[in-house]
């Protein structure tokens, strides 16, 4: 059994008509996994992180204003969602989900969250649909466990993990890697421990070579005791925001590469689905399902 983490609130957010965020995809992935024979008992239900705990990591004013709906309109525009109580509950539950996934991965070797990868969230502001950086929190939670001294955050979402990079700067126990489109959001990049910027139109062969060498070098440099993998699929050729040209087979090959590397090193891996933007939700769900195939869930 590979633990999976899901809450229906992942897909519950009232958004303006034609908002580009594909909120339905999370429930879509859950439904597809059940349809493909995954047992409901493999799913764990996360609880929302307590804002007081966030204040240990984040700017206190930011956390309290975010939770109370008191951020100024400009700060909310940068996040890209209209404020609602539901948005905050969803955000805190998603982050709680990734922290739970991290703990389950340490216990079981692998675990997957059906959301996560909110890597544009900084200590004192949110950006690009991200308010609370679940990857960083999950890494910190892993580091509290015995025998975990080095966590590798391997971020393959097409957008640079700028918030994660900034939050983890100066922490010798967290090694951040970001493979992303060089000419894509965020246009002002932060410095990760390893950054690989890809040109627009990059295809499978070149991409998989980059993933392979990044994995190789990251394992040498970080010597990780655990890995957090952001398996964003906005690298896909049909993605609305990605500008890369990776096929569905390329996504599967990438995910398999990450799991194979972790297995060879005997390192547990917590995966999150990351970004992916297509209006056709069924098509998008199918690309996200590659992660679950590569993990051996289906
Ligand atoms: Zn992205």
Boltz pocket constraint, residues with backbone or C-beta under 6 A from the ligand:
constraints:
  - pocket:
      binder: B
      contacts: [[A, 157], [A, 158], [A, 159], [A, 232], [A, 234], [A, 274], [A, 275], [A, 276]]
      max_distance: 6.0
